[in-house]
Amino acid sequence: MKPEFYLVLQEDDLSDELANTVFEAGFDDSSLEMRRNHAAILVNDREGELTQLVREALGQARKGGLCVSHVEMESEVFA
């Protein structure tokens, strides 16, 4: 199973400029979407341990000039 998390950005709009910045920062394996009135990068196609993947993604975002507000994860439901 691949870990899934969101990098929630400070931006509150999905502009073409933001989409280009996200792509140029190396998130071409991720999705850009709105999450609770903020732009968010859904990271769900990377192999590895969750903590390390989050650290790498935060560094990647900073290096690419993106302002991350916080990280969110969906809660797992087991039946």
Secondary structure by P-SEA (a helix, b strand, c coil): cbbbbbbccccccccaaaaaaaaaaccccbbbbbcccbbbbbbccccccaaaaaaaaaaaaaaaccccccccccccccc
